[in-house]
Amino acid sequence: MKFSGWPMRGYFSTDNGATWGGVDLPLPAAIGANGTRFGSDPSLTFDTRGNVFYSYIVVFFSNGRGKGTIDGTEMAVARSSDGGVTYPNITFFSFSGGQDHFNDKPMITADTNLKSAFRDNVYVAWDAASGGSGGGGIRVAHSADHGRSFSITRADNPNGPGRAIGAVPFVGPNGELYAAWNDYAASTITFNRSFDGDLVMEEVFTATVVK
């Protein structure tokens, strides 16, 4: 869910869905005296330890949402160890100031393969374009410390126009990481892969979109 100027909202059930409770996830401080901010684009995943990870974007505005300009965007990943009742651990990262490289549409996953060398790694993929086009490309972040910190790499061609959207990460049975997205400039569905826990994305594969 999306709330203007308010935290993201998470919901949990402790009785198999018969009833539900709610919790606000935190936002960082606004930028400037008249600034505001809101969270958007939620995605969740679980690791093998029972932690739930909740990713979203934070958008900063000056002079109120819809009235001023974008002061920046950044990623957020919160961790809960009690089934989503509370989220005491939150990491903000990949801040981009102004309207440059708008961080958008994150999706999150975790490596839940018990024999994987990267078991419980957390991965987030998103597009970091300016206004939904050129320059930012597809970003993939990984955490090897249960969401305390994230390292970021670019999954698409760093020399390309970066006109891509809808990035989704997946983990294979041996801990392989895959990220797929839509390159709308080239009309292709594109993916990349990593065999080292996201330290290096290997190569880009494409399939033409049939219209």
C-alpha distance (Angstrom), angle and dihedral (degrees) to the residues before:
residue distance angle dihedral
M1 . . .
K2 3.82 . .
F3 3.80 127.2 .
S4 3.81 123.1 -175.9
G5 3.79 108.2 -127.8
W6 3.81 92.1 -7.4
P7 3.79 135.5 97.5
M8 3.77 123.2 -92.3
R9 3.79 115.0 -91.2
G10 3.78 125.3 -126.6
Y11 3.80 127.0 -170.2
F12 3.81 130.3 -155.9
S13 3.79 139.0 -179.1
T14 3.81 127.1 -156.1
D15 3.83 96.0 -177.5
N16 3.81 103.7 58.2
G17 3.79 93.7 -85.0
A18 3.81 99.2 -51.6
T19 3.82 91.0 119.0
W20 3.79 133.6 11.3
G21 3.79 136.9 -150.4
G22 3.79 128.5 -161.6
V23 3.78 136.8 -140.5
D24 3.80 134.0 -173.2
L25 3.78 117.0 -126.7
P26 3.80 115.0 -143.8
L27 3.78 129.2 -102.4
P28 3.81 125.8 -158.2
A29 3.79 121.4 -112.1
A30 3.80 117.2 -73.7
I31 3.79 119.5 -104.8
G32 3.80 113.8 -108.1
A33 3.79 132.9 -2.7
N34 3.81 94.5 -72.9
G35 3.77 97.7 33.8
T36 3.78 129.3 120.1
R37 3.79 135.5 -175.4
F38 3.76 140.7 -163.5
G39 3.78 139.2 -167.7
S40 3.80 126.1 -124.5
D41 3.84 146.1 163.1
P42 3.83 102.3 45.5
S43 3.81 123.9 -160.8
L44 3.82 130.0 172.6
T45 3.80 139.7 -161.1
F46 3.83 139.4 169.5
D47 3.80 129.2 -136.8
T48 3.81 126.7 -150.3
R49 3.82 91.8 -94.5
G50 3.80 92.9 63.9
N51 3.80 95.0 -104.3
V52 3.79 117.3 141.7
F53 3.80 118.3 -147.9
Y54 3.81 120.5 -156.2
S55 3.81 117.4 -165.3
Y56 3.82 127.3 -169.1
I57 3.77 142.5 146.5
V58 3.79 127.4 -105.4
V59 3.81 117.6 -145.4
F60 3.81 119.0 -163.6
F61 3.82 120.9 -154.7
S62 3.80 132.9 -175.9
N63 3.83 119.3 -136.0
G64 3.79 93.5 8.9
R65 3.79 133.0 -50.8
G66 3.78 113.0 -61.8
K67 3.80 93.0 11.3
G68 3.77 104.1 67.8
T69 3.76 138.1 28.7
I70 3.77 132.6 -74.7
D71 3.79 110.0 -93.3
G72 3.79 93.6 -171.2
T73 3.79 147.9 -61.2
E74 3.78 135.5 -122.0
M75 3.78 142.8 175.2
A76 3.79 126.0 -104.5
V77 3.81 131.4 -165.1
A78 3.80 120.1 -178.0
R79 3.81 125.0 -169.6
S80 3.79 128.5 -148.5
S81 3.80 124.6 -170.6
D82 3.82 96.1 -176.6
G83 3.79 102.4 63.0
G84 3.78 96.6 -83.6
V85 3.81 96.8 -53.4
T86 3.81 91.8 118.6
Y87 3.81 135.0 9.7
P88 3.82 105.9 -157.0
N89 3.81 94.4 158.7
I90 3.81 119.7 68.4
T91 3.80 131.9 166.3
F92 3.81 123.6 -166.0
F93 3.81 117.5 -166.1
S94 3.82 147.0 151.0
F95 3.82 95.7 47.2
S96 3.80 114.4 -173.8
G97 3.80 117.7 -170.4
G98 3.78 126.8 -133.5
Q99 3.79 117.7 -9.4
D100 3.81 92.6 -40.9
H101 3.82 115.2 124.3
F102 3.80 99.8 -10.7
N103 3.82 107.7 -142.6
D104 3.79 106.2 -133.9
K105 3.82 147.5 167.9
P106 3.82 103.1 7.3
M107 3.79 121.8 -168.6
I108 3.80 122.5 -167.0
T109 3.81 135.5 -155.2
A110 3.81 138.9 164.7
D111 3.79 133.9 -143.8
T112 3.81 103.7 -110.4
N113 3.80 96.8 169.7
L114 3.79 106.1 123.7
K115 3.82 94.3 -149.6
S116 3.80 96.2 43.4
A117 3.80 118.9 118.2
F118 3.80 86.0 -137.4
R119 3.79 97.6 47.3
D120 3.83 111.8 162.9
N121 3.78 94.2 12.5
V122 3.80 108.7 147.7
Y123 3.81 120.7 -140.2
V124 3.80 131.1 -166.6
A125 3.82 124.2 -172.8
W126 3.81 126.2 -170.7
D127 3.78 143.4 146.9
A128 3.79 117.7 -102.7
A129 3.78 101.8 -165.7
S130 3.77 130.3 144.4
G131 3.77 107.5 -110.2
G132 3.80 90.5 -18.5
S133 3.79 94.8 -56.4
G134 3.81 143.4 77.4
G135 3.75 134.5 -2.7
G136 3.78 110.4 29.3
G137 3.76 102.6 68.8
I138 3.79 129.4 -174.5
R139 3.79 114.9 -39.9
V140 3.81 126.9 -161.6
A141 3.79 121.2 -169.0
H142 3.78 126.3 -168.8
S143 3.77 133.5 -165.5
A144 3.80 123.4 -160.0
D145 3.83 93.8 177.7
H146 3.82 101.5 63.1
G147 3.78 96.3 -89.0
R148 3.79 99.3 -47.9
S149 3.81 92.4 117.9
F150 3.80 137.5 5.5
S151 3.80 133.7 -150.4
I152 3.80 117.9 -154.2
T153 3.80 133.1 -146.0
R154 3.80 132.9 171.4
A155 3.80 114.5 -113.7
D156 3.80 101.8 -169.3
N157 3.78 127.7 61.0
P158 3.83 105.3 -61.2
N159 3.80 89.6 -152.4
G160 3.80 93.5 52.2
P161 3.80 129.3 92.2
G162 3.81 92.9 -97.7
R163 3.79 93.9 -133.2
A164 3.76 96.8 154.4
I165 3.79 137.7 121.1
G166 3.79 142.0 178.3
A167 3.81 102.0 46.1
V168 3.82 115.6 -172.3
P169 3.84 126.0 -176.4
F170 3.81 124.4 -146.4
V171 3.80 132.6 -178.6
G172 3.82 122.8 -141.3
P173 3.83 126.4 -141.7
N174 3.81 93.7 -92.2
G175 3.79 96.9 43.9
E176 3.81 96.5 -87.7
L177 3.79 112.3 155.1
Y178 3.80 120.7 -140.1
A179 3.80 127.2 -176.0
A180 3.81 121.1 -169.4
W181 3.81 129.3 -173.4
N182 3.79 144.8 158.1
D183 3.81 115.6 -98.8
Y184 3.78 95.4 -160.1
A185 3.80 94.2 -178.3
A186 3.80 90.7 61.0
S187 3.84 95.8 31.5
T188 3.80 91.4 -124.8
I189 3.78 139.2 129.0
T190 3.78 103.2 -131.6
F191 3.79 135.2 -171.2
N192 3.75 140.8 178.5
R193 3.79 132.3 -164.9
S194 3.79 141.2 -151.0
F195 3.78 131.4 -161.1
D196 3.80 97.6 -173.4
G197 3.80 103.7 63.3
D198 3.85 94.4 -84.2
L199 3.78 97.9 -56.2
V200 3.82 88.9 122.0
M201 3.80 128.2 16.9
E202 3.82 104.5 -146.2
E203 3.78 112.8 -151.9
V204 3.78 141.5 -28.8
F205 3.81 122.5 -106.4
T206 3.80 123.3 -169.2
A207 3.80 139.6 -167.2
T208 3.78 122.4 -167.5
V209 3.78 115.9 -114.9
V210 3.81 110.1 -122.3
K211 3.79 112.0 -140.3
